[in-house]
């Protein structure tokens, strides 16, 4: 019978293997914690509110609350507001820049209606009726109409005999309902808007509205309102008066996180901080969120992986006619500067043009590429379509203005984009080509505007 040798393990070997196994287990646990924490960071930043009914995400952020708050204490100075039903990251701005778009709110009176609804909610708390969160829309409308008539000189009061004012309230209510601030108890708002008989609607405020009211900073609102109402500031740096009291490092992180880009034009001091500590900031951004930092001479922005959520920050895509037109406008800006038809960028990489310059350029773009656009865009007047494009380009941080004098400011981020339409395959049937042409667009980033060599920035 053949003997079988059995290897004997020494105590040292057993101890070493146990330590190795334990080490691997700790590494796996550490990676899981890191991934979990990263998800919590992104969730908190990219969602306006987290409700208890979103149980998994709500518990995730609750679990990592102290780590999340510690990170924001060091970098943004923002506070996490939380209760048993709502979690919210309360963000404070240092500059007034676009980047967040709420399609439900379209007109100035929509925002005014939203403010009055929040006033009504706060008034319930102050008068001791905090537990009476249900209200009739007709009663709310009466209170808004009465209070707005006592408003400041020059502000138009609400008059709900006008359909436009009723639609503004409807959009504000729908926005609050979308974010979880209101619950529809009974009735249909559409019937009240259309004045169908004696239609009325019963709503109920939730803890989300309390969170909005509690986070309101009246002094900041007044500062922003004064800044926005002054026509002279429209094409000036967007840094708010008094923001210099906040550390440049904090201002830089706020601008980066709020997006869509952080411009040297708006805050040279804070931008210099980003350039000086670029590696540290890039590493922190990657480890905390899994995102990349792109720093150019005149701006910096966050780059997220393709296909991931960008939260409320709006970005250009190859899809949608307005996005495509904006891409081709950026391409045409470059051509205008290269040929000398437009002035070279200034020391901050910005280009100042007039509305007449933009309109003339848009007509050229429409004549060249218009056949590729959707039927809705083709049927619009040039002025109406151009206003839509202005809105899109302002929202994604490519353009500011026009001001009262008809001047506009093209921002250096416009240099990131160049686009072409694919030429259709001659072997493809004509009907198929017509259906797919507008969807085949190539966009490339980034490119550099002429005269903006990436030399050393003075610090």
N, C-alpha and C positions, 0 to 999 in steps of 0.2 A: 504494500500500500504506500502510495506516494505521499510524502509529507508536504503539507502546505505551509509555507512561511507566512507568518503574520507580522506586519510591521508594528513595532511598539512606539508609542508617542512619548516623548519626554515631557515633563511638566512645563519646560520653557516653550516647547512647541504648542502645547495646548493653550498656554497663557497668551502667546503671540497671536494664535488664530482667533481666540476670543476677543482680543483687543482689536484685531483687524475687522471682525464682524461687527463689533460695537461701533468702530469708527465709521464703517460704511453705513450703518443704520443712522448714525447721527448726521452724516452727509445727506442722506435721503430726506431725513426729517427737516434739515436746514433748507434744502431746496424746496420742499413742500411749503414750509413757512414763508419763504421768500416769494414764491409764486402766489400764495394766498394773500400776502400783504400787498403785492403789486396789483392784484385784482381789486383789492379793497381801495387802494389809492385811485385807480382809474375809475372805479364805480362812483366814488365820492365826488370826483372832479367832473365827470361827464354826465351826471344826473342832477337835475335841479333839486329834486327831492327824492328821498328814499322813504317809502311808507312801510309800516309794519306788515301789511299784506304781501309785500315783496319779501317773503320770509327769509329765503336763503341769503340774498344780498344784504338785507337789513341786519341779520345776525352776523354776517361776515364783517361789516363795518363796525358794528357794536363790539365785536370781539377784538378788533385791532384799534379801537378808538384812541387809546393812549399813544400808541406809536404814530397814528395818523396826525393827531393833534400836535405831538412833539415835532414832527416834520414840518408842519405848517407854521408852528411857532418860530422855527429857525429860518424858514425860507420865504414865506408869503405874508406872515402875520395874520392870516385868516383864522377864524374861529369856527369850530364845528358845533352847530346848535343841534341838540338832540333831546328827545323826550321818549316816552314809551311807544309813541306812534309815528314820529317823524324824525328824520335825520337830515340835516342840511348844512352844506359848507357855505358860510356867509362870506362872500367875497367883497373886498373893498378895492376900488380902482384908484390908481394914481394918475391915469390919463384917460381921456375920453376918446376911445377908438372903437371902430365897428368890429364885428366878428360874430355876434350872436343875433340870430334871426328867429323871430316868432311870427310865423305866417298869419296866425289868427288876428294879430294886431296890425292893422294896415295904415290907419290914419291917426293924426294927433288926437282926435276926439276919442278914439279907441283907448288910448293910454289915459286920457282924462277920465273916461268911464271906469277904467280899472282902478284908478286912484280913489274915485268916489266910493266904489264898492268896498275897498279896503278901509276907507274912512268910516263907512257904516259899520264894518266889523269891529273896528277899534272903539267906536262910540258905544257899542254894546258892552264892551269890557269896562269902559270908564263910567258908564251909568249903572253898573251893577247888574246888567242883564246878560252877563257872560254865558249863562247856561241856556239862554233862549237863542239858540243858533238858527232856528228856522225863521224864514221871512217870506213874505209875498212879494213878487216882482213889482206889482203895482205900487205897493207901499215904498219899496226901495226907489222906484222911479220918482215918486212924489218928493221924497227927501232929497234926491240928487238935484231935481229941478229947482227946489226951493233954495238949497244951499249954494248951488252954482250961480244963482241969480245974485247972490251977495258976494261973489268973487271979486278979484282985483279988476281994475279998469283995463279994458282992452281984451279981456278974455270972454269969449262968447258963452253965455249960459246954455244949459241944455233945455230944449223944448221938445217934448216927446210927441207933439203933434207933427213934428218933422220925421219922416221915415228914416232919414240918415242918422239921426240921433238914436232912434230905436235900434237900428242895426249896429251902431257902435256899442251899445250896452250888450246886445246879444253876443258880439264877438268877444267882449271882455268877460262875460259870464262863461262862454264856451272855453276860453283860455283857462280860466280858473278851474273849470270842471275837468279839463284835460290834465292839469297838473295835480288834481286831487284836492283842490281847495274848496270845491263845492260838490254837493250831491243833489241831484234832481229828485225831489220827493214826489211831486205830482204836477201834471200839466205838461204843455209843450210851449217852449219859448217862441217857436215860429208863429203860433196862433196869436200870441201877444204882440209880436212885431207887426203882423199883418192886420191887427186890430179886429180879429174875428169875434164878433159878439162881445161878451163880457169875459173873454179868456183871461185867465190869470195863471201864475206858476208859483209853486211852493218849492223853495230851495232851503238847503241847510249848509251852514259853514262848517268846515272841518279844522283840525289842528294845523293843517298846512297854512291856512289864512292867518292863524295866530302867529305862526312862524314868520310869515311875510311882514306882518305888522311889527313884531318884536325886533326884526332886523332892520327896520327903516331907520336911516340916519338923517334926520331933518337938515342938519347943517351941511352934510355932503350933498343932499338933494338940491339945496339952495345954491351951493357953489357950482354944481354941474349945470343947473338951470341958467345961471348968469353967464356961464361960459358958452353954452349953446345958443343963447338968445342974442349974443353979441356978434353981428355979422363980420366984424373985423377979425374974429378968432378962427373963422372957418378954415382958412388955409394956413393958419399959424400952428406952431407945435402944440400937440394935444395934451401936454402935461398940465395938470390942474394947478391953479394957484394954491399954495400951501402944501403941495405934495413934496416940496423940497425938504420938509421936516421929517419925511420918511427916508430911511437909509437907502442909498442907491442900489445896494444889493437886493433889498426887498422890492424896490420898484421894478428892477429888472426881472425878477422871478414872476411878479404879478403880470407884467406885460407879456412875457413868454407864455404863461399858463392861460391867459385870457385870449391870446391870439387876435387876429390871424398871424401877425408879425410884430416884431419890436423894432422900431425905426430909430436910427441915430438922430434923425431930424427932430424927433419928439423929446428925447432926453439924452443929450450927449454924455452927461456925467454917468448915468446908469449904464449906457451902452459901453462906455469905456471899461466899466467894471466887468461886463460880460467878456469883452475882448481880453482883458487881463487874466481872468480866471476861466477861460474857455474850456480848458481840459477838465477842471474840477466840476464845472456846471454840466458839461457833456456826460461825464461819468455818473454824476448824481441823477441826471435825467434818465440815463439808460438803466441804472440799477433800480430806480424807484418806479419807473413807468414802462421801461422797455422801449423808450422813444429815443430818437436821435436829435442832435442839435445841429442846425445848419447856420453857420455864421458867415455872412458876406461883409463887404466893406461898410455898407450902409444899413444893413438890417440883419436880424437874426430871427429864426423861426424853428418851430418843432416839426420834425418829420415823423409821421406815423407810418406803420407798415401798411401797404396797400390792402384794401379790403377790411381794415379794422375801423371801428367806430371813431369818429372825431368829435363826438359829443355835440354841443351846440355850436361849435365853430364851423362856419360855412367855408367850403373850398370849391374850386373849379374842378369839374370833371369833363371828360369827353362826351358826356351824355346830356341831352337837353339843349335846345336851340340857343337859349340865352348864354349858356356856358360856352358853346362853340363860338358864338359871335364875339364874346369877351376875349377868347383865346386869339381870334384873328385880329381883333383890335390891338392886342399886345404886340402881335407880329408886325402890324402896320406902324405902331409907334416906333419900333426899331428902324423900320425902313425910312420913316420920315427924318429921323435923327441922322442916319447914315448918309442920306442924300443932302443934308443941310437944310431941308425944308423947315425943320423945327430947330429951336435952339438946343445946344448941348445941355446935359444935366448939370445942375448946380453942385456946390460942394457937398451936398447931402445926397446926391443921386436923384434928386427930384427934377421934374420937367414941368414948367409952367406954360400952359396953353390957354386959348380962349374957347368958348363954346362954338364959335364959328369955325375954328380949326377942327374941332372934334366932329362937328356936323359934316363938314366937307369930307373928312376922312371916312366917316361912317357911310356916306353915300357911295364912296369908292369901294368899300368893303362889301356893301350890299349888292352893288352892280356885279362884282366879281364872283361872290359866293352865294348870293341869295337863292339861287335855284336849288341849293342843297338844304335849305332850311324847311322847317315844317310849315304846314298850311296856315297855322295861326300866325306865325311870324310874317309870312309872306303877305297876309291880308292886312296887317297893321300899317298905319302910316309911319313914315320914317321918324317923325318926332316922337310918337308914342313908343315905338320900339326902342329908339335911342334912350329914352328915359328909363325904360326897363333895364337896358344894359348899364346905364349909369348906376342904378340901384344895385345890380349884381356886382359891379366892379368896386363900388364903395364897400359893400358888405364883405368881400374877400380881401380887402386891404390893397387894392391896386390904384385907387383914385379917390380924390377928395374934391368937393365942390359940385356945381359952380357956386361962387359967391355972388354978392349983389352986383358986382361989376362984370359978371360973366367970365371970370377966370377960373381955371381948374388946375389941380396939382396931380400930376402922374407920379406915383410912388415907385421907388426902385424895384419893388417886387414884380412889377410888370415885366422886367427883364428875364424873369424865370421862364416865361412861356413863349413857345413858338409852335405853330400848328400848320398842318396841311391836310387836305382831303385825299384819301387814296384814289387813284385813278381806277375806274371800273375795268374788270377783265372784258376785253372785246368779245370773248366767247360766251359771256353771260347774257342771257336774254334781256332785252331792253326793259321788260316789266320788272324783272328781279333787280336790275340795277337801280331803277327809280325808287324802289322800296328801301334799298339798303344804303344808298349813297350818303345820306345825312348821318348815318350811324358810324361810318368808317372815317374816323379822324385820328390823326397822329399828333400827340402833344409831347413836346420835349422840354425838359428843364435841367439845369438852368442855363441861361445865356447871359452875356454881359453887355450892357449898353455901351456904345462908343464913348470914349473919353473917361471911362471908369476903370482904369487899370487898377488891379488890386495892390496898390502900393500901401505903404505903412501909414496908418491913421495916426494923426498927431494926438498924443495923450496928454 
